[in-house]
Amino acid sequence: EMVVSGRLPWLIVLSMIRKFRIILIFLFGCVSDGFDDKKLIKRLAWAIAESEMKSDDLICLQRVLTNGMIHHSRRLLLVLDDLQEDVCQEYYLGWESFLAPLKCASPGSMVLVTTRSMKVAEHISSVCLQLAGLPEEINWHLFSMHAFDLPISDSDQEVECIGRKIAARLNGSPLGAKIVGCLLKLKLDAVYWKSILESELWELAHHKETRIWPALHLSYQYLPFHLKRCFSFCSMYPKSHEFDAETLVDSWVAVGLVVSNGIVPAVDIGHEYFDQLVRRSFFQISPTSSSSRHAYVMQGLLYETAQKISTNECFVIKDSSDLLRIPPKVRHVSILHFSGLSSSDLESLHKYKTLRSVVCISIDSDVITTSVLETWSCHLTNIRMLRFISCRLKELLGNVGNLILLRYLDISSCDFEALPDSFWRLRNLEILDAQNCRFDDVPKDIVKLVKLRKVRLRSDLNNQLGHVPGVGNLIYLQDMPYYAVDDTPGRGIHELKNLNNLRGALEISGLHNVTSKEQAVEADLDKKTHLNTLTLSWHDSIRPDKHNGEQEMEVLEGLRPNPSIKNLEIRFYMGSGFIHAGSSLTDKISQ
């Protein structure tokens, strides 16, 4: 095993692979939340065997991993990032248990560990490398890359002089150079830069282990208030948690950290807040991101900064002893899968009346029992967000309707076939994530959730929302890819009238059921300013001689799509022409 004491970004490891052209299996894992030998062995066994591990038996998992190591001819490079001191506990055999199967790996294989603790390095390593800070000029180059848009001009020499003094205080820390550089870039002004240079926060750097803290605290101190709140909220999730921008913004909106200004929707403001935090380097793209999925992580030291700041409001429950340390006025809590809590432990959370968010991550259904859910529903009535991430609950109880302030419910890993009648009393619900629920159809009562902005359902149900009578009641709805016009009550073209928050793409089918221009005008498509793709579809099975060309032309004229539409597709239209359909849309029409 090789341990690197200091800060080693995973990109350096990738550059090693490219440079030496090592033929190997490369696996990367962040262990800053605590070392769990069974979890890591299971993950490794899955990766080596290329199939999911159903068993949780440690001996069985070790056997699978050992066999995988023996039969693989390629060498292994395993990187464990940010290992903590829990691995050094007396009588703790987890590290030896974890290493045992790996000793069967091909010669030349390596376990590379990064840590900020010399105690960890000395405890587990056979080779220890301690990284020093960046050399002064390289550190300045990195700092200036983030602080200046353009090469430094003669008029900026005073600013450069101050900047070099600030960079010298960062002790060669790449993270410090990046985050303080981004802070200074906001205002290329000598007075502003000098105020940062002379900040009393630099006095925190009296100890080797805390030399980076002044830079992090300065960056936080200069955040606007609204960004401070959004940043510190993220500490309710475990360290190394991967954030999806859309989900995080929805969380901020749900708990009231982001509100509309009356003109711009709250979700758009939230995305701007997120982008600002990314530009300031408070988030970085995760190593697991792909072109189709962007995930973000918070660097470990920044996460710890957020934790220190939000001590009284955000809390992560990792084990049963944490129950004794929950702040009395806690607002946001997450519960981790290896916490070892019992059902009664979870029920005890009912006494924290200030709770606004509860996030459960991979908790078994025999722990989140019906009794737990019933207790929470009776007592935690101020909850705004309730997420069950990778938790397969057995059912939602009838008293879930008591959570009348709930805005965000994530039951995406549950396979419920139906929801209780009281569910439809959640009139403030804005986000419903039920992607794996086994509904036969979209529940007809969904139109009672009048504040609903997003509903995530199984892929084959996505288009069925547009078949639900009265869907026009959901005036805040942002995603509805398909709407089927019918001549039955609650299914007319007028249901679209107030759905002016729809985004992305929308297909309207069944337009042969619209019989006049006046009816078509009721859709108010010209007010759907957030749509970028619109498909207008008549009926493909109507014989040409049955078409009323004049009527279809009038309907098309009455629909009046907004000129901001980027793509307009018209299907099975047999009207007399496209006149008055909108000259600015003519070049966007396809048939």
N, C-alpha and C positions, 0 to 999 in steps of 0.2 A: 504494500500500500504506500502511496505517496501522499503526503499532506502538504498543502500550501497554506501557510498562515499569512493572511492578508486578504486583499481584494483581487479575485481572479475572475473576470467576466468569462462567460462560457464561450464567447467568440474567440478568445485566445486558444481554447482547447481545439476549436474547429480549425484554426490556423495551423496548429500542430499537426492535425490529421492531414491537411492539404500539403504541408511542407514535407512531411516524411512519408507520405503516401502509404500509410499503414492500412493493410487489409484487415478490417475488423468489424465487429459489431459495436456500434457506439450508442450508449444509453446515458441520458442525462436526467438527474432528479434533484429537485430542491427539497432539502430536509430541514429547513429553518423552523418548521412548526414542531419539531421533535422527532426523534429517531424511533421508527416503528419497524422492527425487523420483519414481522410477518407481512406487513403491507408491502415492504420493498421486495421481499422474496417473491410474493405473489405477482407483483408487477414485472419483475425480472423473468419469472417462469412463463408468464403470459407472452412477453416479448420474444423469449428464446423459442418457446414451443409454437408461437404464432397462433395460439388459440386461447380463448378465455378460460381462466381457472375458476371452476365452480366451488372447489373445496376451500375451507378456511383452516384446515388442519395443518399445523406448522410442519409436522414430520412428512406429511404427504407432499406439501409444497417444496420442502427441501429435496425430497427424492426426485420430483419432476425436474427441478432446477439442476440437480447433480447430473441426471441423465442427459439433460440438454447440453450441459457444459462438456460432457464426455464425447458426445456425438457431433459437436460443432468443431469444424477444423479452423475456423477463423478466430483470431484473437479478440479479446473483449477489452474495451475501454469504457469503464463505468465512472461517471463523474457525479459525485454527491456534493451539492453546493450548500454552503453555509451550515455545516454541522454544528450542533449546539452541545453544551456541557452535560446534558442529560445522559449522553452516551458514556460519561465517565463515572457515573454513580457506582458506589461500592456494591458488590454482589450483582451488578447488572451484567448479564451474559448475552444480551441481545446482539452486540457487535460480533462476538465469536459465533453465535448462531447464524448470523447473516453471512459471515465469511466462509463458513464451512463448505457449502456447495461450490463456492467460487474457486476453491483450491483445485478443482478438477478442470478448470479452464485451460485452454491451450497455452503453452509457454510464450512469454512475452505479453500476456494480458496484464491489465493494470486497473487498480481502483484509485482514482484521484479524488481527494477530498479537499474542499476549501473550507476554511474556518477563520473566525476572528479570535479564536481562543488558543493561546499557547498550551493550555491545559489539555485541550482536545488533541492538539498536534502531538504532544509528547506521549499521550496515552495510547494512541492507536497507530502511529506511523512507524514505518521502517525507514523511510526517507522523508525529511522535512525541509521544505524550502520556505524561507520567509521573504515575502515581497516587500521591497522598500517602495517609497513613493516615487513618482516620476521625476526625472531630472528637471532642473529649473527651467531650461529653455523649452523642453518638450511640454512641460506643464503650462508654460506661458502660451505656447502655440495652441494647445487644446483650449485653454481659457479664452484666448482672443478669437478663436473660431466661433465660439458661442456668444461672445460679447459684441463683436463687430460684424456688420453686414458686408462692409467694404474694407479695402486696405486702409490703414490708419493714415490720415492726412496730417500735414504740418499743424493745422489748426487744432488737432486733437492730441497734441503732444502732452498737454497737462493731464488729460484723461488717461493716456497711456501710462504716464508716470504713476498715477494713483492706482491704475489697474495692476501694474507690476507689483506694487506693494501688497495689494489684496491677494494676488495669485501666490505670493510668497508665503502668505499665512495659511494656505490650504495644504501644506505639508505633502505636496505631490499627489494629492488625491484626485483621480480622474473624475469621480462623482462630484467632488467639490468644485472642480474647474468647470464642469458642465453646468451645474445647477446655479452657481453664483454668476457664471458668465451669462446665462439666460436671464437672471435677475437684472444685471447691469445693462443688458441690451435694451431693456424697456425704456431707458432714459439716458441718452448719451450726453450727460451733463456733469461737469466737474464737481459742483456742489453736492449733487445727489451721490456721486461715487465716493466723495470724501466722507459723507455722513455714514456710509456703509463701512468704510475703512476705519472710522473712529468709533464704531458701535461698541458698546460695553459687552456685547455677546461674545466677542473674541476672547474675553477673559475666561470663558468656559474651557479653553484649551490648555488647562494647566496639567492635565494627565494624558499620557500617551493614548489610552483607549478612547478618549473623548475629543481628540483633535479635530475630527470632522464635524462634531456637533455644532459649533458656531456657524459654519456655512449652512447647515441644514436649517437651524433655527432662524438665521437671517432670512433665508429664502421664504420660510413660512411667515416670518414677521412682516414681510413686505407684500404678502398676498392680500388682495382685497378681502373684505369680510365674507362675501358670499363664496369665494373660493376656499377660504379657510374652513368653512363649515362643510363643504362638499369633500374636501381633502380628508379632514379628520374623520368623517363618517366611514371612510373606507377601512378604518381600523377595526370595524365590527366583523370583518371577514378575516380568516386566518392569513398569516404571512404566506407569501408565495401564491395566494389566490389569483386566478386568472379572471380578469374583468372583461366582459363584453360591453362595449361602449353603450349600446342601446339599452341593455339590461340595467347598467349602472345609472344611466340618466333616468330611466323609468323609476328606479328606486329613490333617487333624489327627489323626483317630483312627488312620489307617493308619500314620503315622510315630511313633505313641506319645506325642503331645503331650496327648492326652485319653484317659483310661481310666475304666472303670466303677468306681463306689465299692462295687459288690456289690449295690446295690439299684436305682440308676438306670442305665439303659444309657448307654454312652459317647457315643453319638450324641446323646442328649437333653442330656447335660452339655455337649457341644460346641456345640449350638444356643444354650444359655444363655450360654456364653462369647461366642459371636458377637453375641448381642443386647446383652451388656454392652459390647462394643467399639463397637457402633453407638450405644448410649446415650451413650458417652463421646466420640462424634464421631470415632473412629478410622476408621470407614467412613462413606461417604455414598452415597446413591442415585445411580446413574449417569444421565447425561442420556439414555441410550438405553433406559432402563427403560420398561416398559409395564405395563398392568394385568395382563397375563397372564405377564409375565416381569420379575422383580425382579433387577436386577444392581447390584452395589456397586463402588465404586472407592475407592482410598486417595488422599487429596490429596497432591500432589507432595512437599511438604515433610515430610509424615508418612512418606511412602515413603522419603525420604532419611534420616529419623531411623531407620527400621527397618533400612535398609542399614548405617548407621554402627554400629548395635548388633549386627548379625549378621554383621559383616565376615568372621569366621573360619568361619562355618557355612553361609551362603547365598551363592550366586554366580550371576550372569546372564552367559552367554557371548553377546556381541554380535558379535564378530569374532575372527579368528584370533589377534590379539595378546593377547586375554584369556586364552588358554590358558597364557600365561606368568605370569598373575596369580592363578591358582586357588589358594586356600588349601590347604595340605598336608592339613588334616584337615576339608576341606569335607564337609558332610552333604547339602546340597540344591542341585541345579543345574538351571537351565533353559537351553535352547539355542534361540536365535531364528532365524527363517527367513532373515534377511538377513546372517547371520554369515559367510557365505562359507567355511564349514569344508569340508574334504574328508573322505572316509571314514576316512582314516588319522588325521585329527585326532580324530574321534569315538572311534576305537578306543583312542586314547591315554588316554581317561578310565578305562580299566580299572585304572590304577595307584592310583586313589583308593579304597582299600578301605573308607573310612569312609562312602562315599556311601549315603544312605538313600532319596533321591528323585532321579529324573531325569525332567525334563519337556521334550519336544521339541515345538516349535511351528512348524508349517508347513514342516517339513524334507522335501525331495524324497526319493523312494525310491531315487534313484541316489546319494544321500549316505548315508542309513541303509540300507546294503547288508546282505546276509545275513552278510557277514564281520563287520560291526560288531555285529550282534545276537548272533552266535556268540561273539565276544570278550566282550561284556558278560555273556552268560549263564554263561560259564566263570569270570569273575573278579569280577564285582560281585554276589557271592552274599549280601550283606547288604542288598540293595535291598528296601525296603518298598513303594515306589510307583513305577510306571513309566507315564508318560502320553505318548501320541503324539497331540497335539492338531492336527487338520487335517493329518495325515501319512498318506499312503496307502502303507503298507508292502506289499511284494510277498508276503511270507509270514512266519510265525513258525517258527523253526527247532526241530528236535527236541530240542535241549538247553535249551529254555526251562524245562523241568522242574527244572533246577538251581537256579532262583531260589526255593528252598523257603520263604523268609521273606516272599515277595511277598504283600502284602495288597490292593493296589489296582492294577488293570491297565486302562488306557484304550486300547482299539483301536477307538474309535467311528468313526473316519474310514476304517478299513480295510474292504475288501470280501472278506475271506477266505470261501471256501466251506466250509472245514473247519479244525479245529485239530489240531495234532500229538498223537500218543498221550501223549507225556510231559507235555502240558499238564495232564492230570488228576492229576499228582503235586503240583500246587500246593495242598496241603491247608490252607494258611493264608490263601488268597485270600478276601477279604471282599467286594470290589467288582469286578465284571466289567462293563465298559461296552463292548458290542459292537453298538451300535445299527445300524450299516450293514453288518455281516457278512452274507453271502448264504447263511446256512445254510438247507437245505431244511426242517429240523425242529430243535427244540431238541435238542442233543446228549444222548443217553441217559446218557453218563458224567458229566454235570454233577452228579449226586447224589454223586459222589466228593469234591466240593469242600465238605466238611462245615462249613467256617467261613463259607460264603457268606451275606452279608447282603442284597446287592442285585445283581440281574442285569438289565442294560438291553439289550434285544434289539429287533430290527426290530418295528414296531408289529403286524404280522400274526402275529408269534410270541408276543406277550405272553401270550395265553391258553393257549398250548401247554405252558408249564411245568407246568401242572396236569394234564397228560396223561402226564408222565414217570413210569414205575414207580419206586417207592422215594423219591419226593420228600420223604417224611417224615424222611429222613436230614438234611435241611437245617434243623436246628432253630433257626438264627439268622436264617433268611430273614424279611425284613420286607415284601417286596412279592410277592404272588401273587394277582392279581385273580380267578383262576378255578381251581376244582378240580373235575375230573370223576370221580365215583365209578363204579367199574367192578367187575365180579366176577372180574377177572383178577389174578394175583399182583402185589403192589406198588401196587394201585390202589384198595384198600378205604378205607372211611371212617376206619379206624384210623390211616392215614397222617397225618391232621391232628392226632393226639394231642399231639405235642410241638412243633407249630408255633405256639408261644405268643407269638412276636415279630411276627406278621403285623400290618400296619397298614393303615389306610384302608378299602378296600372289598374284600369277598370274596364271590364267588358259588360256591355248592356245587350242582352239578347231578348228575343221575343218582341221586337219593335213592330211586328205586324199587328200586335194587339193594341197599338196606339193608333187611334183612328182620326186624329185631327192635329192641326198645328197648335191649337190652344192647349191640348193635353201635353204635347211635347214640351211646350214652354214651361210647364210646371216642374220639369226636372231641374231647372235652373243650372244647367251645365256650365253656363258662362261664369258661375260663381265658384266652380271647383278649381281654384287657382293652384292647388298643390298636386294635381294630377299631371303626369308627364306622358302617359300613354292611354289612349281611349280607343276602344273597339265598339262599333255600333253594328249590331247584327240583326237582320230580319230572319226569315225562316227559309231553310234550304229545301224544304219538302213541298212548298207551295208551287203549283204549276204556273209557268209564266203567264198563261192566259187568265189566271185568277188574281194576278197582281193588279193593284190600283196604282198605276204609275204616278198619277197626279197627287194622290193622297200621300204616297211615300215621299215625294219630293217636298210636300208641305211639312211633313213630320220632320224630315231632315233639316229643313229650314228653321223649324221651331226648336230643335235641340240646341242649336247655337253653342258649340263647344268653346271653351275659353281659348283665346288666341295664344296663350302660353303653352298649350299642348305641343309636345315635340313630335309625337307619332299619333296619327289618326288612321285607323283601319276601318273600312266599311265593307261588310260582308252581306252577300245575297240581296243587295239593294238593286231594285229594278225600277227606280223612279225615273221621271222624265228628264232629270238633269241635276246638276249640282249648283245651280244658280242660287245666290244669296246664302249659300252655306257658310260663307265667310272667306273673303278673298285672301286673307292672311293665312288661311289654313290649306289653301289649294295645293301648295307644294308638299304638304305633309300627308296627303290622302293616299292610301293604297287600298286596292280592292282585291 
